[in-house]
């Protein structure tokens, strides 16, 4: 974890090349290890990342394959269903007792989409 004056990030280091990958949320690997999601929650409304980042191993290497900054909800509790499906609870910012579950899925073309 790298902590700065007004924000923080998670830094992954490629053990072969030394390349750094900066994630805006705590990294959580998929069951088969092909993807790593980072979910950031800006609890205090101070401008920290509030959304989802997905990194995937591609033929071109480890790449950012999905990112969405969320405005009206706080994403929490990511749960991998399988290597291509992630469930995330979305808490309403103005009423955290109200939540819904969203699903981030990867299609056959390798593109991620969020179903809210």
Backbone as XML, in Angstrom:
<?xml version="1.0"?>
<chain id="A" units="angstrom">
  <residue number="1" name="UNK">
    <atom name="N" x="0.840" y="-1.176" z="0.000"/>
    <atom name="CA" x="0.000" y="0.000" z="0.000"/>
    <atom name="C" x="0.883" y="1.236" z="0.000"/>
  </residue>
  <residue number="2" name="UNK">
    <atom name="N" x="0.554" y="2.168" z="-0.881"/>
    <atom name="CA" x="1.243" y="3.458" z="-0.916"/>
    <atom name="C" x="0.252" y="4.506" z="-0.419"/>
  </residue>
  <residue number="3" name="UNK">
    <atom name="N" x="0.610" y="5.224" z="0.624"/>
    <atom name="CA" x="-0.274" y="6.235" z="1.189"/>
    <atom name="C" x="0.330" y="7.611" z="0.956"/>
  </residue>
  <residue number="4" name="UNK">
    <atom name="N" x="-0.496" y="8.514" z="0.458"/>
    <atom name="CA" x="-0.068" y="9.869" z="0.167"/>
    <atom name="C" x="-0.807" y="10.824" z="1.095"/>
  </residue>
  <residue number="5" name="UNK">
    <atom name="N" x="-0.578" y="12.066" z="0.922"/>
    <atom name="CA" x="-1.201" y="13.071" z="1.794"/>
    <atom name="C" x="-2.731" y="12.989" z="1.781"/>
  </residue>
  <residue number="6" name="UNK">
    <atom name="N" x="-3.307" y="12.823" z="0.582"/>
    <atom name="CA" x="-4.761" y="12.837" z="0.494"/>
    <atom name="C" x="-5.358" y="11.623" z="-0.216"/>
  </residue>
  <residue number="7" name="UNK">
    <atom name="N" x="-4.570" y="10.582" z="-0.454"/>
    <atom name="CA" x="-5.094" y="9.387" z="-1.110"/>
    <atom name="C" x="-4.149" y="8.217" z="-0.883"/>
  </residue>
  <residue number="8" name="UNK">
    <atom name="N" x="-4.551" y="7.061" z="-1.396"/>
    <atom name="CA" x="-3.686" y="5.890" z="-1.312"/>
    <atom name="C" x="-3.936" y="5.022" z="-2.534"/>
  </residue>
  <residue number="9" name="UNK">
    <atom name="N" x="-3.014" y="4.098" z="-2.756"/>
    <atom name="CA" x="-3.159" y="3.155" z="-3.849"/>
    <atom name="C" x="-2.417" y="1.873" z="-3.476"/>
  </residue>
  <residue number="10" name="UNK">
    <atom name="N" x="-2.688" y="0.818" z="-4.210"/>
    <atom name="CA" x="-2.016" y="-0.455" z="-4.003"/>
    <atom name="C" x="-1.081" y="-0.657" z="-5.190"/>
  </residue>
  <residue number="11" name="UNK">
    <atom name="N" x="0.126" y="-1.096" z="-4.906"/>
    <atom name="CA" x="1.130" y="-1.251" z="-5.949"/>
    <atom name="C" x="1.477" y="-2.724" z="-6.080"/>
  </residue>
  <residue number="12" name="UNK">
    <atom name="N" x="1.272" y="-3.274" z="-7.279"/>
    <atom name="CA" x="1.661" y="-4.644" z="-7.577"/>
    <atom name="C" x="2.973" y="-4.590" z="-8.343"/>
  </residue>
  <residue number="13" name="UNK">
    <atom name="N" x="3.888" y="-5.502" z="-8.053"/>
    <atom name="CA" x="5.192" y="-5.529" z="-8.710"/>
    <atom name="C" x="5.326" y="-6.849" z="-9.452"/>
  </residue>
  <residue number="14" name="UNK">
    <atom name="N" x="5.610" y="-6.762" z="-10.756"/>
    <atom name="CA" x="5.866" y="-7.950" z="-11.561"/>
    <atom name="C" x="7.187" y="-8.544" z="-11.112"/>
  </residue>
  <residue number="15" name="UNK">
    <atom name="N" x="7.155" y="-9.782" z="-10.615"/>
    <atom name="CA" x="8.371" y="-10.390" z="-10.076"/>
    <atom name="C" x="9.399" y="-10.745" z="-11.146"/>
  </residue>
  <residue number="16" name="UNK">
    <atom name="N" x="9.005" y="-10.720" z="-12.429"/>
    <atom name="CA" x="9.944" y="-11.024" z="-13.510"/>
    <atom name="C" x="10.567" y="-9.769" z="-14.112"/>
  </residue>
  <residue number="17" name="UNK">
    <atom name="N" x="9.731" y="-8.733" z="-14.302"/>
    <atom name="CA" x="10.219" y="-7.530" z="-14.987"/>
    <atom name="C" x="10.449" y="-6.344" z="-14.052"/>
  </residue>
  <residue number="18" name="UNK">
    <atom name="N" x="9.847" y="-6.385" z="-12.868"/>
    <atom name="CA" x="9.944" y="-5.252" z="-11.951"/>
    <atom name="C" x="8.941" y="-4.153" z="-12.267"/>
  </residue>
  <residue number="19" name="UNK">
    <atom name="N" x="8.115" y="-4.343" z="-13.301"/>
    <atom name="CA" x="7.110" y="-3.342" z="-13.685"/>
    <atom name="C" x="6.114" y="-3.134" z="-12.542"/>
  </residue>
  <residue number="20" name="UNK">
    <atom name="N" x="5.752" y="-1.877" z="-12.301"/>
    <atom name="CA" x="4.787" y="-1.531" z="-11.262"/>
    <atom name="C" x="3.407" y="-1.325" z="-11.877"/>
  </residue>
  <residue number="21" name="UNK">
    <atom name="N" x="2.401" y="-1.834" z="-11.197"/>
    <atom name="CA" x="1.010" y="-1.598" z="-11.583"/>
    <atom name="C" x="0.337" y="-0.972" z="-10.380"/>
  </residue>
  <residue number="22" name="UNK">
    <atom name="N" x="-0.235" y="0.200" z="-10.569"/>
    <atom name="CA" x="-0.895" y="0.914" z="-9.477"/>
    <atom name="C" x="-2.396" y="0.689" z="-9.548"/>
  </residue>
  <residue number="23" name="UNK">
    <atom name="N" x="-2.935" y="0.162" z="-8.464"/>
    <atom name="CA" x="-4.374" y="-0.085" z="-8.383"/>
    <atom name="C" x="-4.987" y="0.892" z="-7.398"/>
  </residue>
  <residue number="24" name="UNK">
    <atom name="N" x="-6.203" y="1.315" z="-7.690"/>
    <atom name="CA" x="-6.885" y="2.299" z="-6.855"/>
    <atom name="C" x="-7.720" y="1.663" z="-5.750"/>
  </residue>
  <residue number="25" name="UNK">
    <atom name="N" x="-7.756" y="0.350" z="-5.685"/>
    <atom name="CA" x="-8.497" y="-0.364" z="-4.648"/>
    <atom name="C" x="-7.765" y="-1.623" z="-4.251"/>
  </residue>
  <residue number="26" name="UNK">
    <atom name="N" x="-8.157" y="-2.212" z="-3.129"/>
    <atom name="CA" x="-7.497" y="-3.420" z="-2.626"/>
    <atom name="C" x="-7.602" y="-4.536" z="-3.668"/>
  </residue>
  <residue number="27" name="UNK">
    <atom name="N" x="-6.483" y="-5.133" z="-4.050"/>
    <atom name="CA" x="-6.506" y="-6.162" z="-5.100"/>
    <atom name="C" x="-7.074" y="-7.498" z="-4.621"/>
  </residue>
  <residue number="28" name="UNK">
    <atom name="N" x="-7.919" y="-8.090" z="-5.461"/>
    <atom name="CA" x="-8.487" y="-9.406" z="-5.172"/>
    <atom name="C" x="-8.472" y="-10.223" z="-6.463"/>
  </residue>
  <residue number="29" name="UNK">
    <atom name="N" x="-7.711" y="-11.319" z="-6.458"/>
    <atom name="CA" x="-7.526" y="-12.140" z="-7.658"/>
    <atom name="C" x="-8.734" y="-13.030" z="-7.919"/>
  </residue>
  <residue number="30" name="UNK">
    <atom name="N" x="-8.968" y="-13.302" z="-9.203"/>
    <atom name="CA" x="-10.033" y="-14.218" z="-9.598"/>
    <atom name="C" x="-9.621" y="-15.651" z="-9.230"/>
  </residue>
  <residue number="31" name="UNK">
    <atom name="N" x="-10.583" y="-16.578" z="-9.224"/>
    <atom name="CA" x="-10.274" y="-17.949" z="-8.797"/>
    <atom name="C" x="-9.127" y="-18.607" z="-9.562"/>
  </residue>
  <residue number="32" name="UNK">
    <atom name="N" x="-9.038" y="-18.370" z="-10.858"/>
    <atom name="CA" x="-7.974" y="-18.980" z="-11.657"/>
    <atom name="C" x="-6.765" y="-18.061" z="-11.806"/>
  </residue>
  <residue number="33" name="UNK">
    <atom name="N" x="-6.841" y="-16.864" z="-11.223"/>
    <atom name="CA" x="-5.710" y="-15.947" z="-11.240"/>
    <atom name="C" x="-5.497" y="-15.183" z="-12.534"/>
  </residue>
  <residue number="34" name="UNK">
    <atom name="N" x="-6.502" y="-15.171" z="-13.417"/>
    <atom name="CA" x="-6.363" y="-14.466" z="-14.694"/>
    <atom name="C" x="-6.699" y="-12.982" z="-14.612"/>
  </residue>
  <residue number="35" name="UNK">
    <atom name="N" x="-7.390" y="-12.579" z="-13.552"/>
    <atom name="CA" x="-7.837" y="-11.197" z="-13.398"/>
    <atom name="C" x="-7.631" y="-10.762" z="-11.948"/>
  </residue>
  <residue number="36" name="UNK">
    <atom name="N" x="-7.441" y="-9.460" z="-11.769"/>
    <atom name="CA" x="-7.363" y="-8.893" z="-10.428"/>
    <atom name="C" x="-8.251" y="-7.656" z="-10.406"/>
  </residue>
  <residue number="37" name="UNK">
    <atom name="N" x="-9.188" y="-7.640" z="-9.464"/>
    <atom name="CA" x="-10.086" y="-6.497" z="-9.328"/>
    <atom name="C" x="-9.622" y="-5.641" z="-8.159"/>
  </residue>
  <residue number="38" name="UNK">
    <atom name="N" x="-9.814" y="-4.349" z="-8.312"/>
    <atom name="CA" x="-9.595" y="-3.402" z="-7.223"/>
    <atom name="C" x="-10.864" y="-2.590" z="-7.043"/>
  </residue>
  <residue number="39" name="UNK">
    <atom name="N" x="-11.394" y="-2.590" z="-5.833"/>
    <atom name="CA" x="-12.607" y="-1.831" z="-5.544"/>
    <atom name="C" x="-12.240" y="-0.749" z="-4.542"/>
  </residue>
  <residue number="40" name="UNK">
    <atom name="N" x="-12.435" y="0.495" z="-4.946"/>
    <atom name="CA" x="-12.147" y="1.625" z="-4.075"/>
    <atom name="C" x="-13.430" y="2.273" z="-3.603"/>
  </residue>
  <residue number="41" name="UNK">
    <atom name="N" x="-13.477" y="2.632" z="-2.329"/>
    <atom name="CA" x="-14.667" y="3.249" z="-1.759"/>
    <atom name="C" x="-14.279" y="4.559" z="-1.077"/>
  </residue>
  <residue number="42" name="UNK">
    <atom name="N" x="-14.875" y="5.640" z="-1.532"/>
    <atom name="CA" x="-14.611" y="6.968" z="-0.973"/>
    <atom name="C" x="-15.654" y="7.255" z="0.110"/>
  </residue>
  <residue number="43" name="UNK">
    <atom name="N" x="-15.452" y="6.668" z="1.296"/>
    <atom name="CA" x="-16.425" y="6.784" z="2.373"/>
    <atom name="C" x="-16.671" y="8.224" z="2.808"/>
  </residue>
  <residue number="44" name="UNK">
    <atom name="N" x="-15.644" y="9.057" z="2.778"/>
    <atom name="CA" x="-15.764" y="10.421" z="3.305"/>
    <atom name="C" x="-16.067" y="11.470" z="2.237"/>
  </residue>
  <residue number="45" name="UNK">
    <atom name="N" x="-16.161" y="11.051" z="0.976"/>
    <atom name="CA" x="-16.427" y="12.012" z="-0.084"/>
    <atom name="C" x="-15.301" y="13.011" z="-0.270"/>
  </residue>
  <residue number="46" name="UNK">
    <atom name="N" x="-14.072" y="12.548" z="-0.103"/>
    <atom name="CA" x="-12.907" y="13.433" z="-0.175"/>
    <atom name="C" x="-12.200" y="13.387" z="-1.528"/>
  </residue>
  <residue number="47" name="UNK">
    <atom name="N" x="-12.800" y="12.704" z="-2.504"/>
    <atom name="CA" x="-12.194" y="12.659" z="-3.833"/>
    <atom name="C" x="-11.345" y="11.434" z="-4.114"/>
  </residue>
  <residue number="48" name="UNK">
    <atom name="N" x="-11.312" y="10.469" z="-3.172"/>
    <atom name="CA" x="-10.623" y="9.208" z="-3.451"/>
    <atom name="C" x="-11.388" y="8.449" z="-4.525"/>
  </residue>
  <residue number="49" name="UNK">
    <atom name="N" x="-10.726" y="7.487" z="-5.135"/>
    <atom name="CA" x="-11.376" y="6.662" z="-6.158"/>
    <atom name="C" x="-12.553" y="5.924" z="-5.540"/>
  </residue>
  <residue number="50" name="UNK">
    <atom name="N" x="-13.685" y="5.996" z="-6.187"/>
    <atom name="CA" x="-14.904" y="5.328" z="-5.753"/>
    <atom name="C" x="-15.427" y="4.539" z="-6.949"/>
  </residue>
  <residue number="51" name="UNK">
    <atom name="N" x="-14.918" y="3.334" z="-7.116"/>
    <atom name="CA" x="-15.319" y="2.561" z="-8.277"/>
    <atom name="C" x="-14.595" y="1.232" z="-8.369"/>
  </residue>
  <residue number="52" name="UNK">
    <atom name="N" x="-14.540" y="0.716" z="-9.591"/>
    <atom name="CA" x="-14.005" y="-0.617" z="-9.853"/>
    <atom name="C" x="-12.939" y="-0.533" z="-10.937"/>
  </residue>
  <residue number="53" name="UNK">
    <atom name="N" x="-11.828" y="-1.216" z="-10.708"/>
    <atom name="CA" x="-10.787" y="-1.393" z="-11.724"/>
    <atom name="C" x="-10.577" y="-2.887" z="-11.912"/>
  </residue>
  <residue number="54" name="UNK">
    <atom name="N" x="-10.445" y="-3.318" z="-13.159"/>
    <atom name="CA" x="-10.152" y="-4.718" z="-13.452"/>
    <atom name="C" x="-8.883" y="-4.773" z="-14.299"/>
  </residue>
  <residue number="55" name="UNK">
    <atom name="N" x="-7.939" y="-5.564" z="-13.841"/>
    <atom name="CA" x="-6.729" y="-5.842" z="-14.598"/>
    <atom name="C" x="-6.774" y="-7.306" z="-15.019"/>
  </residue>
  <residue number="56" name="UNK">
    <atom name="N" x="-6.317" y="-7.583" z="-16.244"/>
    <atom name="CA" x="-6.352" y="-8.950" z="-16.762"/>
    <atom name="C" x="-5.028" y="-9.283" z="-17.435"/>
  </residue>
  <residue number="57" name="UNK">
    <atom name="N" x="-4.697" y="-10.572" z="-17.407"/>
    <atom name="CA" x="-3.549" y="-11.049" z="-18.176"/>
    <atom name="C" x="-4.025" y="-11.228" z="-19.608"/>
  </residue>
  <residue number="58" name="UNK">
    <atom name="N" x="-3.413" y="-10.500" z="-20.537"/>
    <atom name="CA" x="-3.778" y="-10.538" z="-21.944"/>
    <atom name="C" x="-2.552" y="-10.971" z="-22.740"/>
  </residue>
  <residue number="59" name="UNK">
    <atom name="N" x="-2.715" y="-11.257" z="-24.049"/>
    <atom name="CA" x="-1.532" y="-11.576" z="-24.862"/>
    <atom name="C" x="-0.495" y="-10.441" z="-24.861"/>
  </residue>
  <residue number="60" name="UNK">
    <atom name="N" x="-0.938" y="-9.219" z="-24.592"/>
    <atom name="CA" x="-0.027" y="-8.070" z="-24.538"/>
    <atom name="C" x="0.551" y="-7.858" z="-23.140"/>
  </residue>
  <residue number="61" name="UNK">
    <atom name="N" x="0.156" y="-8.697" z="-22.180"/>
    <atom name="CA" x="0.647" y="-8.558" z="-20.814"/>
    <atom name="C" x="-0.481" y="-8.208" z="-19.856"/>
  </residue>
  <residue number="62" name="UNK">
    <atom name="N" x="-0.109" y="-7.783" z="-18.670"/>
    <atom name="CA" x="-1.056" y="-7.443" z="-17.613"/>
    <atom name="C" x="-1.583" y="-6.039" z="-17.888"/>
  </residue>
  <residue number="63" name="UNK">
    <atom name="N" x="-2.881" y="-5.914" z="-18.176"/>
    <atom name="CA" x="-3.450" y="-4.642" z="-18.628"/>
    <atom name="C" x="-4.728" y="-4.284" z="-17.879"/>
  </residue>
  <residue number="64" name="UNK">
    <atom name="N" x="-4.991" y="-2.983" z="-17.798"/>
    <atom name="CA" x="-6.268" y="-2.484" z="-17.291"/>
    <atom name="C" x="-7.322" y="-2.784" z="-18.352"/>
  </residue>
  <residue number="65" name="UNK">
    <atom name="N" x="-8.326" y="-3.586" z="-18.006"/>
    <atom name="CA" x="-9.340" y="-3.985" z="-18.984"/>
    <atom name="C" x="-10.725" y="-3.424" z="-18.663"/>
  </residue>
  <residue number="66" name="UNK">
    <atom name="N" x="-10.893" y="-2.820" z="-17.482"/>
    <atom name="CA" x="-12.178" y="-2.205" z="-17.133"/>
    <atom name="C" x="-11.942" y="-1.225" z="-15.998"/>
  </residue>
  <residue number="67" name="UNK">
    <atom name="N" x="-12.610" y="-0.069" z="-16.088"/>
    <atom name="CA" x="-12.598" y="0.878" z="-14.976"/>
    <atom name="C" x="-13.877" y="1.683" z="-15.018"/>
  </residue>
  <residue number="68" name="UNK">
    <atom name="N" x="-14.512" y="1.799" z="-13.869"/>
    <atom name="CA" x="-15.707" y="2.649" z="-13.768"/>
    <atom name="C" x="-15.695" y="3.378" z="-12.437"/>
  </residue>
  <residue number="69" name="UNK">
    <atom name="N" x="-15.784" y="4.696" z="-12.516"/>
    <atom name="CA" x="-15.895" y="5.530" z="-11.329"/>
    <atom name="C" x="-17.381" y="5.691" z="-11.033"/>
  </residue>
  <residue number="70" name="UNK">
    <atom name="N" x="-17.793" y="5.434" z="-9.802"/>
    <atom name="CA" x="-19.205" y="5.465" z="-9.447"/>
    <atom name="C" x="-19.525" y="6.741" z="-8.676"/>
  </residue>
  <residue number="71" name="UNK">
    <atom name="N" x="-20.726" y="7.270" z="-8.900"/>
    <atom name="CA" x="-21.098" y="8.552" z="-8.324"/>
    <atom name="C" x="-22.099" y="8.413" z="-7.183"/>
  </residue>
  <residue number="72" name="UNK">
    <atom name="N" x="-23.176" y="7.689" z="-7.371"/>
    <atom name="CA" x="-24.267" y="7.639" z="-6.393"/>
    <atom name="C" x="-24.204" y="6.454" z="-5.434"/>
  </residue>
  <residue number="73" name="UNK">
    <atom name="N" x="-23.237" y="5.559" z="-5.639"/>
    <atom name="CA" x="-23.119" y="4.368" z="-4.796"/>
    <atom name="C" x="-21.671" y="4.145" z="-4.393"/>
  </residue>
  <residue number="74" name="UNK">
    <atom name="N" x="-21.483" y="3.425" z="-3.273"/>
    <atom name="CA" x="-20.160" y="2.983" z="-2.845"/>
    <atom name="C" x="-20.053" y="1.487" z="-3.119"/>
  </residue>
  <residue number="75" name="UNK">
    <atom name="N" x="-19.092" y="1.058" z="-3.937"/>
    <atom name="CA" x="-18.922" y="-0.375" z="-4.187"/>
    <atom name="C" x="-18.170" y="-1.030" z="-3.027"/>
  </residue>
  <residue number="76" name="UNK">
    <atom name="N" x="-18.671" y="-2.174" z="-2.576"/>
    <atom name="CA" x="-18.037" y="-2.900" z="-1.463"/>
    <atom name="C" x="-18.163" y="-4.406" z="-1.684"/>
  </residue>
  <residue number="77" name="UNK">
    <atom name="N" x="-17.378" y="-5.155" z="-0.958"/>
    <atom name="CA" x="-17.474" y="-6.616" z="-0.853"/>
    <atom name="C" x="-17.476" y="-7.348" z="-2.195"/>
  </residue>
  <residue number="78" name="UNK">
    <atom name="N" x="-16.422" y="-7.190" z="-2.981"/>
    <atom name="CA" x="-16.367" y="-7.948" z="-4.237"/>
    <atom name="C" x="-16.267" y="-9.449" z="-3.962"/>
  </residue>
  <residue number="79" name="UNK">
    <atom name="N" x="-17.010" y="-10.234" z="-4.720"/>
    <atom name="CA" x="-17.012" y="-11.690" z="-4.553"/>
    <atom name="C" x="-16.955" y="-12.343" z="-5.937"/>
  </residue>
  <residue number="80" name="UNK">
    <atom name="N" x="-15.876" y="-13.086" z="-6.179"/>
    <atom name="CA" x="-15.747" y="-13.804" z="-7.439"/>
    <atom name="C" x="-16.693" y="-15.000" z="-7.436"/>
  </residue>
  <residue number="81" name="UNK">
    <atom name="N" x="-17.493" y="-15.139" z="-8.505"/>
    <atom name="CA" x="-18.362" y="-16.292" z="-8.701"/>
    <atom name="C" x="-17.601" y="-17.344" z="-9.508"/>
  </residue>
  <residue number="82" name="UNK">
    <atom name="N" x="-16.925" y="-16.891" z="-10.549"/>
    <atom name="CA" x="-16.020" y="-17.720" z="-11.336"/>
    <atom name="C" x="-15.003" y="-16.771" z="-11.961"/>
  </residue>
  <residue number="83" name="UNK">
    <atom name="N" x="-14.169" y="-17.249" z="-12.847"/>
    <atom name="CA" x="-13.089" y="-16.415" z="-13.372"/>
    <atom name="C" x="-13.581" y="-15.256" z="-14.243"/>
  </residue>
  <residue number="84" name="UNK">
    <atom name="N" x="-14.841" y="-15.314" z="-14.679"/>
    <atom name="CA" x="-15.386" y="-14.277" z="-15.550"/>
    <atom name="C" x="-16.593" y="-13.561" z="-14.970"/>
  </residue>
  <residue number="85" name="UNK">
    <atom name="N" x="-16.868" y="-13.766" z="-13.683"/>
    <atom name="CA" x="-18.041" y="-13.155" z="-13.061"/>
    <atom name="C" x="-17.695" y="-12.691" z="-11.653"/>
  </residue>
  <residue number="86" name="UNK">
    <atom name="N" x="-17.993" y="-11.422" z="-11.391"/>
    <atom name="CA" x="-17.732" y="-10.826" z="-10.081"/>
    <atom name="C" x="-19.006" y="-10.152" z="-9.594"/>
  </residue>
  <residue number="87" name="UNK">
    <atom name="N" x="-19.385" y="-10.408" z="-8.346"/>
    <atom name="CA" x="-20.513" y="-9.708" z="-7.744"/>
    <atom name="C" x="-19.984" y="-8.652" z="-6.782"/>
  </residue>
  <residue number="88" name="UNK">
    <atom name="N" x="-20.653" y="-7.498" z="-6.769"/>
    <atom name="CA" x="-20.252" y="-6.382" z="-5.921"/>
    <atom name="C" x="-21.504" y="-5.775" z="-5.306"/>
  </residue>
  <residue number="89" name="UNK">
    <atom name="N" x="-21.461" y="-5.525" z="-4.009"/>
    <atom name="CA" x="-22.566" y="-4.817" z="-3.368"/>
    <atom name="C" x="-22.378" y="-3.322" z="-3.599"/>
  </residue>
  <residue number="90" name="UNK">
    <atom name="N" x="-23.473" y="-2.655" z="-3.915"/>
    <atom name="CA" x="-23.459" y="-1.207" z="-4.141"/>
    <atom name="C" x="-24.330" y="-0.556" z="-3.069"/>
  </residue>
  <residue number="91" name="UNK">
    <atom name="N" x="-23.706" y="0.228" z="-2.198"/>
    <atom name="CA" x="-24.434" y="0.923" z="-1.141"/>
    <atom name="C" x="-24.754" y="2.340" z="-1.602"/>
  </residue>
  <residue number="92" name="UNK">
    <atom name="N" x="-26.006" y="2.757" z="-1.438"/>
    <atom name="CA" x="-26.370" y="4.121" z="-1.799"/>
    <atom name="C" x="-25.609" y="5.094" z="-0.903"/>
  </residue>
  <residue number="93" name="UNK">
    <atom name="N" x="-25.045" y="6.124" z="-1.491"/>
    <atom name="CA" x="-24.250" y="7.085" z="-0.725"/>
    <atom name="C" x="-25.103" y="7.823" z="0.303"/>
  </residue>
  <residue number="94" name="UNK">
    <atom name="N" x="-26.323" y="8.191" z="-0.061"/>
    <atom name="CA" x="-27.166" y="8.963" z="0.858"/>
    <atom name="C" x="-27.934" y="8.094" z="1.854"/>
  </residue>
  <residue number="95" name="UNK">
    <atom name="N" x="-27.891" y="6.758" z="1.675"/>
    <atom name="CA" x="-28.554" y="5.849" z="2.610"/>
    <atom name="C" x="-27.878" y="4.480" z="2.506"/>
  </residue>
  <residue number="96" name="UNK">
    <atom name="N" x="-26.857" y="4.264" z="3.312"/>
    <atom name="CA" x="-26.054" y="3.042" z="3.200"/>
    <atom name="C" x="-26.812" y="1.780" z="3.612"/>
  </residue>
  <residue number="97" name="UNK">
    <atom name="N" x="-27.992" y="1.945" z="4.169"/>
    <atom name="CA" x="-28.802" y="0.761" z="4.504"/>
    <atom name="C" x="-29.441" y="0.172" z="3.249"/>
  </residue>
  <residue number="98" name="UNK">
    <atom name="N" x="-29.513" y="0.972" z="2.206"/>
    <atom name="CA" x="-30.071" y="0.491" z="0.944"/>
    <atom name="C" x="-28.918" y="0.051" z="0.052"/>
  </residue>
  <residue number="99" name="UNK">
    <atom name="N" x="-29.009" y="-1.174" z="-0.406"/>
    <atom name="CA" x="-27.958" y="-1.683" z="-1.281"/>
    <atom name="C" x="-28.562" y="-2.571" z="-2.355"/>
  </residue>
  <residue number="100" name="UNK">
    <atom name="N" x="-27.767" y="-2.825" z="-3.350"/>
    <atom name="CA" x="-28.140" y="-3.787" z="-4.378"/>
    <atom name="C" x="-26.862" y="-4.488" z="-4.815"/>
  </residue>
  <residue number="101" name="UNK">
    <atom name="N" x="-27.023" y="-5.608" z="-5.460"/>
    <atom name="CA" x="-25.874" y="-6.373" z="-5.929"/>
    <atom name="C" x="-25.744" y="-6.179" z="-7.433"/>
  </residue>
  <residue number="102" name="UNK">
    <atom name="N" x="-24.556" y="-5.790" z="-7.855"/>
    <atom name="CA" x="-24.255" y="-5.645" z="-9.274"/>
    <atom name="C" x="-23.358" y="-6.804" z="-9.697"/>
  </residue>
  <residue number="103" name="UNK">
    <atom name="N" x="-23.352" y="-7.066" z="-10.982"/>
    <atom name="CA" x="-22.523" y="-8.142" z="-11.491"/>
    <atom name="C" x="-21.652" y="-7.620" z="-12.630"/>
  </residue>
  <residue number="104" name="UNK">
    <atom name="N" x="-20.369" y="-7.883" z="-12.527"/>
    <atom name="CA" x="-19.404" y="-7.539" z="-13.569"/>
    <atom name="C" x="-19.061" y="-8.838" z="-14.286"/>
  </residue>
  <residue number="105" name="UNK">
    <atom name="N" x="-19.346" y="-8.896" z="-15.587"/>
    <atom name="CA" x="-19.123" y="-10.132" z="-16.337"/>
    <atom name="C" x="-18.239" y="-9.875" z="-17.555"/>
  </residue>
  <residue number="106" name="UNK">
    <atom name="N" x="-17.520" y="-10.900" z="-17.925"/>
    <atom name="CA" x="-16.623" y="-10.853" z="-19.082"/>
    <atom name="C" x="-17.228" y="-11.719" z="-20.181"/>
  </residue>
  <residue number="107" name="UNK">
    <atom name="N" x="-17.395" y="-11.127" z="-21.371"/>
    <atom name="CA" x="-17.988" y="-11.879" z="-22.480"/>
    <atom name="C" x="-16.916" y="-12.660" z="-23.248"/>
  </residue>
  <residue number="108" name="UNK">
    <atom name="N" x="-17.346" y="-13.370" z="-24.280"/>
    <atom name="CA" x="-16.426" y="-14.211" z="-25.058"/>
    <atom name="C" x="-15.354" y="-13.398" z="-25.772"/>
  </residue>
  <residue number="109" name="UNK">
    <atom name="N" x="-15.627" y="-12.134" z="-26.045"/>
    <atom name="CA" x="-14.646" y="-11.262" z="-26.700"/>
    <atom name="C" x="-13.639" y="-10.695" z="-25.699"/>
  </residue>
  <residue number="110" name="UNK">
    <atom name="N" x="-13.844" y="-10.985" z="-24.405"/>
    <atom name="CA" x="-12.926" y="-10.518" z="-23.374"/>
    <atom name="C" x="-13.250" y="-9.155" z="-22.812"/>
  </residue>
  <residue number="111" name="UNK">
    <atom name="N" x="-14.446" y="-8.624" z="-23.139"/>
    <atom name="CA" x="-14.843" y="-7.306" z="-22.656"/>
    <atom name="C" x="-15.689" y="-7.445" z="-21.392"/>
  </residue>
  <residue number="112" name="UNK">
    <atom name="N" x="-15.418" y="-6.562" z="-20.419"/>
    <atom name="CA" x="-16.169" y="-6.566" z="-19.167"/>
    <atom name="C" x="-17.351" y="-5.617" z="-19.258"/>
  </residue>
  <residue number="113" name="UNK">
    <atom name="N" x="-18.466" y="-5.982" z="-18.635"/>
    <atom name="CA" x="-19.604" y="-5.063" z="-18.549"/>
    <atom name="C" x="-20.237" y="-5.195" z="-17.170"/>
  </residue>
  <residue number="114" name="UNK">
    <atom name="N" x="-20.733" y="-4.063" z="-16.675"/>
    <atom name="CA" x="-21.327" y="-3.997" z="-15.345"/>
    <atom name="C" x="-22.839" y="-3.920" z="-15.470"/>
  </residue>
  <residue number="115" name="UNK">
    <atom name="N" x="-23.519" y="-4.873" z="-14.864"/>
    <atom name="CA" x="-24.979" y="-4.918" z="-14.838"/>
    <atom name="C" x="-25.429" y="-4.452" z="-13.460"/>
  </residue>
  <residue number="116" name="UNK">
    <atom name="N" x="-26.016" y="-3.255" z="-13.411"/>
    <atom name="CA" x="-26.472" y="-2.696" z="-12.140"/>
    <atom name="C" x="-27.954" y="-2.885" z="-12.025"/>
  </residue>
</chain>
